[in-house]
């Protein structure tokens, strides 16, 4: 039986290193997407069930690689529509589209990440939009909590 020498072991090292880096990047991706999903779910859970246009558990599908590019269009249309419905039921319409247009813009710009050579520019823009969306969702969650504690403004409902 022949003993492997050091040079043959070192030849496989770049492959092991590349696989390790890839796995680490995948774990980072999952952690970031998980934090995003968790934040959106936390805001969506404050919307009464009868006003939700998407179930909170469905937001976790944003973590699926590649599928998330399509799912962005679904989530970032339905979550703002849920907030709109909840606020409208309380007679509050001052919040506009509750981030629906920004969510659509985010979903479209996120697709630009897939375009070779220019992918970094839309990626940065998409992250800025995503941060703005998450801040808005948090703000709407807080305003919804305040609205649920206050009496109804529209007595017809």
Protein Blocks (a to p, Z undefined) as FASTA:
>chain_A
ZZddfklmmmmmmmmmmmmmmmmmmmmmmmmmmmmmmmmmmmmmmpcfklpcbdfklmmm
mmpghklmmmmmmmmmmmmmmmmmmmmmnopaklonnommmmmmmmmmmmmmmpghilmm
mmmmmmmmmmmmmmmmmmmmmmmmmmmmpccfblkZZ
